Amino acid sequence: MPRQKLRDAAFILPFFGLILIMPPFVDIFFSTRLLGGIPGILLYIFGVWTMLIVLGAILSRRLITDGDAAETPPRPMQPPPQQERPDADR
């Protein structure tokens, strides 16, 4: 994926998470039902939170990896070659 698209995805991810945690979406899971003894709303909130963390980690690693590949490593500075002077032996 090109670097600019990764940057755009990393920029949009927090807003996507904010939308998923807004009351209209959370109210879908607000009920008295229990799933494995845990309210559905808690499973939803922590599921979205975990998904955002995982996606953020994946995007950050891809951005770092693509950034390293895009940049060429700097060449080390080498001192200029020393020229022998003909009258240095005298």
PyMOL Python script that loads the backbone (N, CA, C, O; Angstrom):
from pymol import cmd

cmd.read_pdbstr("""\
ATOM      1  N   MET A   1       0.853  -1.172   0.000  1.00  0.00           N
ATOM      2  CA  MET A   1       0.000   0.000   0.000  1.00  0.00           C
ATOM      3  C   MET A   1       0.901   1.239   0.000  1.00  0.00           C
ATOM      4  O   MET A   1       1.871   1.298   0.756  1.00  0.00           O
ATOM      5  N   PRO A   2       0.589   2.215  -0.833  1.00  0.00           N
ATOM      6  CA  PRO A   2       1.415   3.424  -0.867  1.00  0.00           C
ATOM      7  C   PRO A   2       1.407   4.155   0.477  1.00  0.00           C
ATOM      8  O   PRO A   2       0.448   4.079   1.246  1.00  0.00           O
ATOM      9  N   ARG A   3       2.486   4.850   0.726  1.00  0.00           N
ATOM     10  CA  ARG A   3       2.673   5.539   2.008  1.00  0.00           C
ATOM     11  C   ARG A   3       1.558   6.547   2.282  1.00  0.00           C
ATOM     12  O   ARG A   3       1.106   6.667   3.421  1.00  0.00           O
ATOM     13  N   GLN A   4       1.111   7.267   1.266  1.00  0.00           N
ATOM     14  CA  GLN A   4       0.066   8.277   1.474  1.00  0.00           C
ATOM     15  C   GLN A   4      -1.246   7.631   1.892  1.00  0.00           C
ATOM     16  O   GLN A   4      -1.963   8.182   2.727  1.00  0.00           O
ATOM     17  N   LYS A   5      -1.572   6.479   1.331  1.00  0.00           N
ATOM     18  CA  LYS A   5      -2.804   5.795   1.725  1.00  0.00           C
ATOM     19  C   LYS A   5      -2.711   5.300   3.160  1.00  0.00           C
ATOM     20  O   LYS A   5      -3.700   5.331   3.893  1.00  0.00           O
ATOM     21  N   LEU A   6      -1.527   4.844   3.566  1.00  0.00           N
ATOM     22  CA  LEU A   6      -1.338   4.422   4.958  1.00  0.00           C
ATOM     23  C   LEU A   6      -1.506   5.598   5.908  1.00  0.00           C
ATOM     24  O   LEU A   6      -2.114   5.467   6.971  1.00  0.00           O
ATOM     25  N   ARG A   7      -0.965   6.744   5.522  1.00  0.00           N
ATOM     26  CA  ARG A   7      -1.129   7.947   6.348  1.00  0.00           C
ATOM     27  C   ARG A   7      -2.596   8.340   6.467  1.00  0.00           C
ATOM     28  O   ARG A   7      -3.067   8.699   7.547  1.00  0.00           O
ATOM     29  N   ASP A   8      -3.315   8.269   5.346  1.00  0.00           N
ATOM     30  CA  ASP A   8      -4.741   8.608   5.365  1.00  0.00           C
ATOM     31  C   ASP A   8      -5.520   7.644   6.262  1.00  0.00           C
ATOM     32  O   ASP A   8      -6.399   8.059   7.017  1.00  0.00           O
ATOM     33  N   ALA A   9      -5.189   6.358   6.172  1.00  0.00           N
ATOM     34  CA  ALA A   9      -5.872   5.364   7.007  1.00  0.00           C
ATOM     35  C   ALA A   9      -5.569   5.614   8.488  1.00  0.00           C
ATOM     36  O   ALA A   9      -6.458   5.490   9.330  1.00  0.00           O
ATOM     37  N   ALA A  10      -4.325   5.963   8.807  1.00  0.00           N
ATOM     38  CA  ALA A  10      -3.962   6.252  10.195  1.00  0.00           C
ATOM     39  C   ALA A  10      -4.661   7.513  10.689  1.00  0.00           C
ATOM     40  O   ALA A  10      -4.983   7.615  11.873  1.00  0.00           O
ATOM     41  N   PHE A  11      -4.895   8.460   9.810  1.00  0.00           N
ATOM     42  CA  PHE A  11      -5.588   9.693  10.182  1.00  0.00           C
ATOM     43  C   PHE A  11      -7.075   9.433  10.436  1.00  0.00           C
ATOM     44  O   PHE A  11      -7.661  10.016  11.348  1.00  0.00           O
ATOM     45  N   ILE A  12      -7.676   8.570   9.638  1.00  0.00           N
ATOM     46  CA  ILE A  12      -9.117   8.306   9.718  1.00  0.00           C
ATOM     47  C   ILE A  12      -9.465   7.345  10.854  1.00  0.00           C
ATOM     48  O   ILE A  12     -10.584   7.388  11.366  1.00  0.00           O
ATOM     49  N   LEU A  13      -8.543   6.486  11.258  1.00  0.00           N
ATOM     50  CA  LEU A  13      -8.822   5.450  12.256  1.00  0.00           C
ATOM     51  C   LEU A  13      -9.426   5.988  13.552  1.00  0.00           C
ATOM     52  O   LEU A  13     -10.408   5.411  14.018  1.00  0.00           O
ATOM     53  N   PRO A  14      -8.904   7.057  14.169  1.00  0.00           N
ATOM     54  CA  PRO A  14      -9.537   7.551  15.400  1.00  0.00           C
ATOM     55  C   PRO A  14     -10.972   8.037  15.196  1.00  0.00           C
ATOM     56  O   PRO A  14     -11.819   7.854  16.071  1.00  0.00           O
ATOM     57  N   PHE A  15     -11.246   8.652  14.056  1.00  0.00           N
ATOM     58  CA  PHE A  15     -12.601   9.125  13.781  1.00  0.00           C
ATOM     59  C   PHE A  15     -13.556   7.951  13.566  1.00  0.00           C
ATOM     60  O   PHE A  15     -14.712   7.991  13.987  1.00  0.00           O
ATOM     61  N   PHE A  16     -13.060   6.917  12.913  1.00  0.00           N
ATOM     62  CA  PHE A  16     -13.844   5.692  12.720  1.00  0.00           C
ATOM     63  C   PHE A  16     -14.181   5.084  14.083  1.00  0.00           C
ATOM     64  O   PHE A  16     -15.313   4.662  14.317  1.00  0.00           O
ATOM     65  N   GLY A  17     -13.198   5.043  14.976  1.00  0.00           N
ATOM     66  CA  GLY A  17     -13.431   4.525  16.326  1.00  0.00           C
ATOM     67  C   GLY A  17     -14.419   5.369  17.097  1.00  0.00           C
ATOM     68  O   GLY A  17     -15.262   4.842  17.822  1.00  0.00           O
ATOM     69  N   LEU A  18     -14.320   6.672  16.944  1.00  0.00           N
ATOM     70  CA  LEU A  18     -15.242   7.578  17.630  1.00  0.00           C
ATOM     71  C   LEU A  18     -16.677   7.337  17.163  1.00  0.00           C
ATOM     72  O   LEU A  18     -17.605   7.329  17.973  1.00  0.00           O
ATOM     73  N   ILE A  19     -16.852   7.145  15.879  1.00  0.00           N
ATOM     74  CA  ILE A  19     -18.194   6.878  15.353  1.00  0.00           C
ATOM     75  C   ILE A  19     -18.739   5.564  15.892  1.00  0.00           C
ATOM     76  O   ILE A  19     -19.918   5.467  16.234  1.00  0.00           O
ATOM     77  N   LEU A  20     -17.876   4.550  15.968  1.00  0.00           N
ATOM     78  CA  LEU A  20     -18.330   3.245  16.459  1.00  0.00           C
ATOM     79  C   LEU A  20     -18.707   3.262  17.940  1.00  0.00           C
ATOM     80  O   LEU A  20     -19.502   2.433  18.381  1.00  0.00           O
ATOM     81  N   ILE A  21     -18.147   4.193  18.709  1.00  0.00           N
ATOM     82  CA  ILE A  21     -18.437   4.237  20.144  1.00  0.00           C
ATOM     83  C   ILE A  21     -19.523   5.273  20.470  1.00  0.00           C
ATOM     84  O   ILE A  21     -19.898   5.417  21.634  1.00  0.00           O
ATOM     85  N   MET A  22     -20.024   5.983  19.482  1.00  0.00           N
ATOM     86  CA  MET A  22     -21.087   6.963  19.725  1.00  0.00           C
ATOM     87  C   MET A  22     -22.374   6.251  20.157  1.00  0.00           C
ATOM     88  O   MET A  22     -22.588   5.090  19.810  1.00  0.00           O
ATOM     89  N   PRO A  23     -23.205   6.928  20.893  1.00  0.00           N
ATOM     90  CA  PRO A  23     -24.420   6.312  21.438  1.00  0.00           C
ATOM     91  C   PRO A  23     -25.322   5.574  20.451  1.00  0.00           C
ATOM     92  O   PRO A  23     -25.833   4.514  20.815  1.00  0.00           O
ATOM     93  N   PRO A  24     -25.553   6.056  19.232  1.00  0.00           N
ATOM     94  CA  PRO A  24     -26.438   5.272  18.352  1.00  0.00           C
ATOM     95  C   PRO A  24     -25.924   3.856  18.082  1.00  0.00           C
ATOM     96  O   PRO A  24     -26.715   2.915  18.020  1.00  0.00           O
ATOM     97  N   PHE A  25     -24.634   3.699  17.926  1.00  0.00           N
ATOM     98  CA  PHE A  25     -24.082   2.369  17.697  1.00  0.00           C
ATOM     99  C   PHE A  25     -24.055   1.556  18.983  1.00  0.00           C
ATOM    100  O   PHE A  25     -24.329   0.355  18.969  1.00  0.00           O
ATOM    101  N   VAL A  26     -23.728   2.202  20.088  1.00  0.00           N
ATOM    102  CA  VAL A  26     -23.648   1.496  21.364  1.00  0.00           C
ATOM    103  C   VAL A  26     -25.040   1.054  21.803  1.00  0.00           C
ATOM    104  O   VAL A  26     -25.184  -0.005  22.413  1.00  0.00           O
ATOM    105  N   ASP A  27     -26.054   1.840  21.506  1.00  0.00           N
ATOM    106  CA  ASP A  27     -27.422   1.485  21.903  1.00  0.00           C
ATOM    107  C   ASP A  27     -27.924   0.201  21.237  1.00  0.00           C
ATOM    108  O   ASP A  27     -28.849  -0.439  21.737  1.00  0.00           O
ATOM    109  N   ILE A  28     -27.321  -0.168  20.125  1.00  0.00           N
ATOM    110  CA  ILE A  28     -27.701  -1.423  19.473  1.00  0.00           C
ATOM    111  C   ILE A  28     -27.444  -2.595  20.415  1.00  0.00           C
ATOM    112  O   ILE A  28     -28.200  -3.567  20.431  1.00  0.00           O
ATOM    113  N   PHE A  29     -26.379  -2.495  21.195  1.00  0.00           N
ATOM    114  CA  PHE A  29     -25.981  -3.588  22.069  1.00  0.00           C
ATOM    115  C   PHE A  29     -26.449  -3.401  23.509  1.00  0.00           C
ATOM    116  O   PHE A  29     -26.125  -4.207  24.381  1.00  0.00           O
ATOM    117  N   PHE A  30     -27.207  -2.341  23.756  1.00  0.00           N
ATOM    118  CA  PHE A  30     -27.685  -2.083  25.115  1.00  0.00           C
ATOM    119  C   PHE A  30     -28.954  -2.889  25.353  1.00  0.00           C
ATOM    120  O   PHE A  30     -30.037  -2.547  24.876  1.00  0.00           O
ATOM    121  N   SER A  31     -28.788  -3.947  26.089  1.00  0.00           N
ATOM    122  CA  SER A  31     -29.936  -4.782  26.448  1.00  0.00           C
ATOM    123  C   SER A  31     -29.602  -5.508  27.745  1.00  0.00           C
ATOM    124  O   SER A  31     -28.495  -5.399  28.272  1.00  0.00           O
ATOM    125  N   THR A  32     -30.572  -6.241  28.239  1.00  0.00           N
ATOM    126  CA  THR A  32     -30.346  -6.974  29.480  1.00  0.00           C
ATOM    127  C   THR A  32     -29.789  -8.367  29.219  1.00  0.00           C
ATOM    128  O   THR A  32     -29.573  -9.131  30.160  1.00  0.00           O
ATOM    129  N   ARG A  33     -29.556  -8.706  27.957  1.00  0.00           N
ATOM    130  CA  ARG A  33     -29.020 -10.029  27.638  1.00  0.00           C
ATOM    131  C   ARG A  33     -27.572 -10.130  28.082  1.00  0.00           C
ATOM    132  O   ARG A  33     -26.814  -9.161  28.046  1.00  0.00           O
ATOM    133  N   LEU A  34     -27.219 -11.314  28.495  1.00  0.00           N
ATOM    134  CA  LEU A  34     -25.846 -11.591  28.889  1.00  0.00           C
ATOM    135  C   LEU A  34     -25.268 -12.638  27.945  1.00  0.00           C
ATOM    136  O   LEU A  34     -25.924 -13.627  27.617  1.00  0.00           O
ATOM    137  N   LEU A  35     -24.060 -12.410  27.524  1.00  0.00           N
ATOM    138  CA  LEU A  35     -23.363 -13.369  26.678  1.00  0.00           C
ATOM    139  C   LEU A  35     -22.196 -13.925  27.490  1.00  0.00           C
ATOM    140  O   LEU A  35     -21.186 -13.248  27.681  1.00  0.00           O
ATOM    141  N   GLY A  36     -22.335 -15.128  27.953  1.00  0.00           N
ATOM    142  CA  GLY A  36     -21.294 -15.713  28.799  1.00  0.00           C
ATOM    143  C   GLY A  36     -21.188 -15.006  30.132  1.00  0.00           C
ATOM    144  O   GLY A  36     -20.114 -14.974  30.732  1.00  0.00           O
ATOM    145  N   GLY A  37     -22.290 -14.437  30.608  1.00  0.00           N
ATOM    146  CA  GLY A  37     -22.292 -13.734  31.880  1.00  0.00           C
ATOM    147  C   GLY A  37     -21.815 -12.295  31.782  1.00  0.00           C
ATOM    148  O   GLY A  37     -21.692 -11.616  32.801  1.00  0.00           O
ATOM    149  N   ILE A  38     -21.541 -11.812  30.556  1.00  0.00           N
ATOM    150  CA  ILE A  38     -21.043 -10.446  30.347  1.00  0.00           C
ATOM    151  C   ILE A  38     -22.072  -9.696  29.512  1.00  0.00           C
ATOM    152  O   ILE A  38     -22.532 -10.212  28.494  1.00  0.00           O
ATOM    153  N   PRO A  39     -22.442  -8.478  29.929  1.00  0.00           N
ATOM    154  CA  PRO A  39     -23.390  -7.687  29.123  1.00  0.00           C
ATOM    155  C   PRO A  39     -22.844  -7.432  27.715  1.00  0.00           C
ATOM    156  O   PRO A  39     -21.649  -7.202  27.531  1.00  0.00           O
ATOM    157  N   GLY A  40     -23.735  -7.478  26.737  1.00  0.00           N
ATOM    158  CA  GLY A  40     -23.349  -7.282  25.339  1.00  0.00           C
ATOM    159  C   GLY A  40     -22.691  -5.940  25.076  1.00  0.00           C
ATOM    160  O   GLY A  40     -21.809  -5.840  24.223  1.00  0.00           O
ATOM    161  N   ILE A  41     -23.112  -4.894  25.806  1.00  0.00           N
ATOM    162  CA  ILE A  41     -22.539  -3.569  25.597  1.00  0.00           C
ATOM    163  C   ILE A  41     -21.050  -3.541  25.959  1.00  0.00           C
ATOM    164  O   ILE A  41     -20.258  -2.876  25.291  1.00  0.00           O
ATOM    165  N   LEU A  42     -20.676  -4.263  27.013  1.00  0.00           N
ATOM    166  CA  LEU A  42     -19.258  -4.311  27.391  1.00  0.00           C
ATOM    167  C   LEU A  42     -18.445  -5.069  26.355  1.00  0.00           C
ATOM    168  O   LEU A  42     -17.330  -4.668  26.023  1.00  0.00           O
ATOM    169  N   LEU A  43     -18.991  -6.152  25.848  1.00  0.00           N
ATOM    170  CA  LEU A  43     -18.286  -6.889  24.799  1.00  0.00           C
ATOM    171  C   LEU A  43     -18.089  -6.018  23.565  1.00  0.00           C
ATOM    172  O   LEU A  43     -17.031  -6.052  22.937  1.00  0.00           O
ATOM    173  N   TYR A  44     -19.114  -5.237  23.219  1.00  0.00           N
ATOM    174  CA  TYR A  44     -19.011  -4.357  22.057  1.00  0.00           C
ATOM    175  C   TYR A  44     -17.949  -3.279  22.274  1.00  0.00           C
ATOM    176  O   TYR A  44     -17.083  -3.082  21.421  1.00  0.00           O
ATOM    177  N   ILE A  45     -18.011  -2.584  23.407  1.00  0.00           N
ATOM    178  CA  ILE A  45     -17.068  -1.492  23.679  1.00  0.00           C
ATOM    179  C   ILE A  45     -15.630  -2.018  23.687  1.00  0.00           C
ATOM    180  O   ILE A  45     -14.757  -1.451  23.029  1.00  0.00           O
ATOM    181  N   PHE A  46     -15.383  -3.099  24.429  1.00  0.00           N
ATOM    182  CA  PHE A  46     -14.023  -3.619  24.505  1.00  0.00           C
ATOM    183  C   PHE A  46     -13.588  -4.265  23.193  1.00  0.00           C
ATOM    184  O   PHE A  46     -12.400  -4.272  22.872  1.00  0.00           O
ATOM    185  N   GLY A  47     -14.526  -4.801  22.442  1.00  0.00           N
ATOM    186  CA  GLY A  47     -14.196  -5.337  21.119  1.00  0.00           C
ATOM    187  C   GLY A  47     -13.753  -4.239  20.164  1.00  0.00           C
ATOM    188  O   GLY A  47     -12.761  -4.396  19.452  1.00  0.00           O
ATOM    189  N   VAL A  48     -14.485  -3.127  20.146  1.00  0.00           N
ATOM    190  CA  VAL A  48     -14.107  -1.984  19.298  1.00  0.00           C
ATOM    191  C   VAL A  48     -12.768  -1.425  19.746  1.00  0.00           C
ATOM    192  O   VAL A  48     -11.917  -1.106  18.916  1.00  0.00           O
ATOM    193  N   TRP A  49     -12.578  -1.306  21.045  1.00  0.00           N
ATOM    194  CA  TRP A  49     -11.330  -0.779  21.591  1.00  0.00           C
ATOM    195  C   TRP A  49     -10.149  -1.664  21.182  1.00  0.00           C
ATOM    196  O   TRP A  49      -9.110  -1.160  20.755  1.00  0.00           O
ATOM    197  N   THR A  50     -10.310  -2.972  21.313  1.00  0.00           N
ATOM    198  CA  THR A  50      -9.246  -3.902  20.934  1.00  0.00           C
ATOM    199  C   THR A  50      -8.968  -3.817  19.433  1.00  0.00           C
ATOM    200  O   THR A  50      -7.810  -3.826  19.015  1.00  0.00           O
ATOM    201  N   MET A  51     -10.024  -3.734  18.625  1.00  0.00           N
ATOM    202  CA  MET A  51      -9.861  -3.630  17.181  1.00  0.00           C
ATOM    203  C   MET A  51      -9.083  -2.359  16.811  1.00  0.00           C
ATOM    204  O   MET A  51      -8.220  -2.396  15.934  1.00  0.00           O
ATOM    205  N   LEU A  52      -9.384  -1.242  17.475  1.00  0.00           N
ATOM    206  CA  LEU A  52      -8.676   0.009  17.192  1.00  0.00           C
ATOM    207  C   LEU A  52      -7.201  -0.093  17.565  1.00  0.00           C
ATOM    208  O   LEU A  52      -6.341   0.415  16.845  1.00  0.00           O
ATOM    209  N   ILE A  53      -6.907  -0.744  18.680  1.00  0.00           N
ATOM    210  CA  ILE A  53      -5.509  -0.905  19.097  1.00  0.00           C
ATOM    211  C   ILE A  53      -4.754  -1.764  18.091  1.00  0.00           C
ATOM    212  O   ILE A  53      -3.643  -1.420  17.689  1.00  0.00           O
ATOM    213  N   VAL A  54      -5.353  -2.874  17.685  1.00  0.00           N
ATOM    214  CA  VAL A  54      -4.693  -3.780  16.733  1.00  0.00           C
ATOM    215  C   VAL A  54      -4.485  -3.087  15.385  1.00  0.00           C
ATOM    216  O   VAL A  54      -3.397  -3.159  14.812  1.00  0.00           O
ATOM    217  N   LEU A  55      -5.519  -2.418  14.881  1.00  0.00           N
ATOM    218  CA  LEU A  55      -5.378  -1.709  13.601  1.00  0.00           C
ATOM    219  C   LEU A  55      -4.354  -0.585  13.689  1.00  0.00           C
ATOM    220  O   LEU A  55      -3.596  -0.367  12.744  1.00  0.00           O
ATOM    221  N   GLY A  56      -4.320   0.128  14.804  1.00  0.00           N
ATOM    222  CA  GLY A  56      -3.319   1.180  14.988  1.00  0.00           C
ATOM    223  C   GLY A  56      -1.908   0.618  15.002  1.00  0.00           C
ATOM    224  O   GLY A  56      -1.000   1.207  14.417  1.00  0.00           O
ATOM    225  N   ALA A  57      -1.716  -0.511  15.662  1.00  0.00           N
ATOM    226  CA  ALA A  57      -0.398  -1.144  15.697  1.00  0.00           C
ATOM    227  C   ALA A  57       0.032  -1.606  14.310  1.00  0.00           C
ATOM    228  O   ALA A  57       1.186  -1.430  13.918  1.00  0.00           O
ATOM    229  N   ILE A  58      -0.900  -2.195  13.572  1.00  0.00           N
ATOM    230  CA  ILE A  58      -0.580  -2.656  12.216  1.00  0.00           C
ATOM    231  C   ILE A  58      -0.219  -1.473  11.323  1.00  0.00           C
ATOM    232  O   ILE A  58       0.767  -1.524  10.589  1.00  0.00           O
ATOM    233  N   LEU A  59      -1.014  -0.416  11.386  1.00  0.00           N
ATOM    234  CA  LEU A  59      -0.734   0.766  10.551  1.00  0.00           C
ATOM    235  C   LEU A  59       0.593   1.412  10.924  1.00  0.00           C
ATOM    236  O   LEU A  59       1.349   1.823  10.044  1.00  0.00           O
ATOM    237  N   SER A  60       0.884   1.505  12.213  1.00  0.00           N
ATOM    238  CA  SER A  60       2.135   2.150  12.607  1.00  0.00           C
ATOM    239  C   SER A  60       3.337   1.331  12.160  1.00  0.00           C
ATOM    240  O   SER A  60       4.340   1.899  11.725  1.00  0.00           O
ATOM    241  N   ARG A  61       3.255   0.007  12.259  1.00  0.00           N
ATOM    242  CA  ARG A  61       4.371  -0.830  11.788  1.00  0.00           C
ATOM    243  C   ARG A  61       4.540  -0.722  10.279  1.00  0.00           C
ATOM    244  O   ARG A  61       5.665  -0.680   9.781  1.00  0.00           O
ATOM    245  N   ARG A  62       3.438  -0.678   9.554  1.00  0.00           N
ATOM    246  CA  ARG A  62       3.537  -0.549   8.091  1.00  0.00           C
ATOM    247  C   ARG A  62       4.097   0.810   7.701  1.00  0.00           C
ATOM    248  O   ARG A  62       4.866   0.916   6.746  1.00  0.00           O
ATOM    249  N   LEU A  63       3.712   1.859   8.441  1.00  0.00           N
ATOM    250  CA  LEU A  63       4.251   3.189   8.148  1.00  0.00           C
ATOM    251  C   LEU A  63       5.746   3.239   8.428  1.00  0.00           C
ATOM    252  O   LEU A  63       6.503   3.824   7.653  1.00  0.00           O
ATOM    253  N   ILE A  64       6.177   2.629   9.529  1.00  0.00           N
ATOM    254  CA  ILE A  64       7.605   2.620   9.856  1.00  0.00           C
ATOM    255  C   ILE A  64       8.368   1.811   8.820  1.00  0.00           C
ATOM    256  O   ILE A  64       9.427   2.238   8.359  1.00  0.00           O
ATOM    257  N   THR A  65       7.842   0.643   8.446  1.00  0.00           N
ATOM    258  CA  THR A  65       8.515  -0.217   7.470  1.00  0.00           C
ATOM    259  C   THR A  65       8.588   0.455   6.110  1.00  0.00           C
ATOM    260  O   THR A  65       9.639   0.437   5.469  1.00  0.00           O
ATOM    261  N   ASP A  66       7.484   1.050   5.658  1.00  0.00           N
ATOM    262  CA  ASP A  66       7.491   1.738   4.370  1.00  0.00           C
ATOM    263  C   ASP A  66       8.374   2.968   4.400  1.00  0.00           C
ATOM    264  O   ASP A  66       8.993   3.309   3.392  1.00  0.00           O
ATOM    265  N   GLY A  67       8.445   3.640   5.536  1.00  0.00           N
ATOM    266  CA  GLY A  67       9.300   4.813   5.657  1.00  0.00           C
ATOM    267  C   GLY A  67      10.764   4.449   5.581  1.00  0.00           C
ATOM    268  O   GLY A  67      11.552   5.185   4.987  1.00  0.00           O
ATOM    269  N   ASP A  68      11.151   3.316   6.175  1.00  0.00           N
ATOM    270  CA  ASP A  68      12.539   2.877   6.126  1.00  0.00           C
ATOM    271  C   ASP A  68      12.924   2.452   4.718  1.00  0.00           C
ATOM    272  O   ASP A  68      14.048   2.697   4.281  1.00  0.00           O
ATOM    273  N   ALA A  69      12.004   1.819   4.007  1.00  0.00           N
ATOM    274  CA  ALA A  69      12.299   1.355   2.661  1.00  0.00           C
ATOM    275  C   ALA A  69      12.376   2.526   1.686  1.00  0.00           C
ATOM    276  O   ALA A  69      13.138   2.484   0.721  1.00  0.00           O
ATOM    277  N   ALA A  70      11.591   3.565   1.937  1.00  0.00           N
ATOM    278  CA  ALA A  70      11.561   4.704   1.024  1.00  0.00           C
ATOM    279  C   ALA A  70      12.820   5.561   1.145  1.00  0.00           C
ATOM    280  O   ALA A  70      13.278   6.151   0.167  1.00  0.00           O
ATOM    281  N   GLU A  71      13.358   5.620   2.328  1.00  0.00           N
ATOM    282  CA  GLU A  71      14.542   6.451   2.540  1.00  0.00           C
ATOM    283  C   GLU A  71      15.786   5.641   2.238  1.00  0.00           C
ATOM    284  O   GLU A  71      15.929   4.504   2.689  1.00  0.00           O
ATOM    285  N   THR A  72      16.670   6.228   1.483  1.00  0.00           N
ATOM    286  CA  THR A  72      17.938   5.551   1.247  1.00  0.00           C
ATOM    287  C   THR A  72      18.882   5.893   2.379  1.00  0.00           C
ATOM    288  O   THR A  72      18.924   7.041   2.820  1.00  0.00           O
ATOM    289  N   PRO A  73      19.632   4.931   2.853  1.00  0.00           N
ATOM    290  CA  PRO A  73      20.526   5.233   3.960  1.00  0.00           C
ATOM    291  C   PRO A  73      21.628   6.180   3.519  1.00  0.00           C
ATOM    292  O   PRO A  73      22.140   6.060   2.406  1.00  0.00           O
ATOM    293  N   PRO A  74      21.994   7.108   4.371  1.00  0.00           N
ATOM    294  CA  PRO A  74      23.040   8.057   3.982  1.00  0.00           C
ATOM    295  C   PRO A  74      24.381   7.339   3.880  1.00  0.00           C
ATOM    296  O   PRO A  74      24.689   6.429   4.649  1.00  0.00           O
ATOM    297  N   ARG A  75      25.163   7.782   2.906  1.00  0.00           N
ATOM    298  CA  ARG A  75      26.496   7.208   2.751  1.00  0.00           C
ATOM    299  C   ARG A  75      27.407   7.821   3.802  1.00  0.00           C
ATOM    300  O   ARG A  75      27.317   9.018   4.075  1.00  0.00           O
ATOM    301  N   PRO A  76      28.275   7.024   4.391  1.00  0.00           N
ATOM    302  CA  PRO A  76      29.170   7.583   5.398  1.00  0.00           C
ATOM    303  C   PRO A  76      30.156   8.551   4.757  1.00  0.00           C
ATOM    304  O   PRO A  76      30.605   8.359   3.627  1.00  0.00           O
ATOM    305  N   MET A  77      30.472   9.578   5.499  1.00  0.00           N
ATOM    306  CA  MET A  77      31.436  10.563   5.020  1.00  0.00           C
ATOM    307  C   MET A  77      32.821   9.936   5.037  1.00  0.00           C
ATOM    308  O   MET A  77      33.225   9.329   6.028  1.00  0.00           O
ATOM    309  N   GLN A  78      33.532  10.084   3.952  1.00  0.00           N
ATOM    310  CA  GLN A  78      34.892   9.578   3.886  1.00  0.00           C
ATOM    311  C   GLN A  78      35.831  10.758   3.730  1.00  0.00           C
ATOM    312  O   GLN A  78      35.544  11.701   2.992  1.00  0.00           O
ATOM    313  N   PRO A  79      36.937  10.702   4.419  1.00  0.00           N
ATOM    314  CA  PRO A  79      37.880  11.818   4.276  1.00  0.00           C
ATOM    315  C   PRO A  79      38.473  11.815   2.870  1.00  0.00           C
ATOM    316  O   PRO A  79      38.601  10.758   2.252  1.00  0.00           O
ATOM    317  N   PRO A  80      38.828  12.969   2.371  1.00  0.00           N
ATOM    318  CA  PRO A  80      39.411  13.011   1.025  1.00  0.00           C
ATOM    319  C   PRO A  80      40.733  12.237   1.015  1.00  0.00           C
ATOM    320  O   PRO A  80      41.445  12.194   2.018  1.00  0.00           O
ATOM    321  N   PRO A  81      41.044  11.638  -0.113  1.00  0.00           N
ATOM    322  CA  PRO A  81      42.297  10.878  -0.169  1.00  0.00           C
ATOM    323  C   PRO A  81      43.496  11.801   0.022  1.00  0.00           C
ATOM    324  O   PRO A  81      43.522  12.921  -0.489  1.00  0.00           O
ATOM    325  N   GLN A  82      44.465  11.324   0.749  1.00  0.00           N
ATOM    326  CA  GLN A  82      45.678  12.112   1.010  1.00  0.00           C
ATOM    327  C   GLN A  82      46.631  11.957  -0.175  1.00  0.00           C
ATOM    328  O   GLN A  82      46.925  10.843  -0.610  1.00  0.00           O
ATOM    329  N   GLN A  83      47.094  13.063  -0.675  1.00  0.00           N
ATOM    330  CA  GLN A  83      48.056  13.015  -1.790  1.00  0.00           C
ATOM    331  C   GLN A  83      49.456  13.169  -1.224  1.00  0.00           C
ATOM    332  O   GLN A  83      49.704  13.979  -0.331  1.00  0.00           O
ATOM    333  N   GLU A  84      50.339  12.392  -1.754  1.00  0.00           N
ATOM    334  CA  GLU A  84      51.736  12.510  -1.313  1.00  0.00           C
ATOM    335  C   GLU A  84      52.353  13.722  -1.956  1.00  0.00           C
ATOM    336  O   GLU A  84      52.195  13.971  -3.151  1.00  0.00           O
ATOM    337  N   ARG A  85      53.049  14.459  -1.147  1.00  0.00           N
ATOM    338  CA  ARG A  85      53.752  15.642  -1.675  1.00  0.00           C
ATOM    339  C   ARG A  85      55.179  15.230  -2.019  1.00  0.00           C
ATOM    340  O   ARG A  85      55.837  14.545  -1.236  1.00  0.00           O
ATOM    341  N   PRO A  86      55.653  15.644  -3.180  1.00  0.00           N
ATOM    342  CA  PRO A  86      57.006  15.213  -3.586  1.00  0.00           C
ATOM    343  C   PRO A  86      58.126  15.754  -2.681  1.00  0.00           C
ATOM    344  O   PRO A  86      59.137  15.073  -2.510  1.00  0.00           O
ATOM    345  N   ASP A  87      57.981  16.945  -2.099  1.00  0.00           N
ATOM    346  CA  ASP A  87      59.064  17.485  -1.278  1.00  0.00           C
ATOM    347  C   ASP A  87      58.818  17.202   0.203  1.00  0.00           C
ATOM    348  O   ASP A  87      59.425  17.863   1.046  1.00  0.00           O
ATOM    349  N   ALA A  88      57.958  16.250   0.555  1.00  0.00           N
ATOM    350  CA  ALA A  88      57.709  15.930   1.941  1.00  0.00           C
ATOM    351  C   ALA A  88      58.851  15.118   2.553  1.00  0.00           C
ATOM    352  O   ALA A  88      59.000  15.106   3.775  1.00  0.00           O
ATOM    353  N   ASP A  89      59.683  14.422   1.713  1.00  0.00           N
ATOM    354  CA  ASP A  89      60.774  13.616   2.238  1.00  0.00           C
ATOM    355  C   ASP A  89      61.990  14.481   2.600  1.00  0.00           C
ATOM    356  O   ASP A  89      62.841  14.004   3.350  1.00  0.00           O
ATOM    357  N   ARG A  90      62.115  15.649   2.142  1.00  0.00           N
ATOM    358  CA  ARG A  90      63.296  16.477   2.365  1.00  0.00           C
ATOM    359  C   ARG A  90      63.331  17.101   3.687  1.00  0.00           C
ATOM    360  O   ARG A  90      64.274  17.825   4.004  1.00  0.00           O
TER     361      ARG A  90
END
""", "prot")
cmd.dss("prot")
cmd.show_as("cartoon", "prot")
cmd.util.cbc("prot")
cmd.orient("prot")
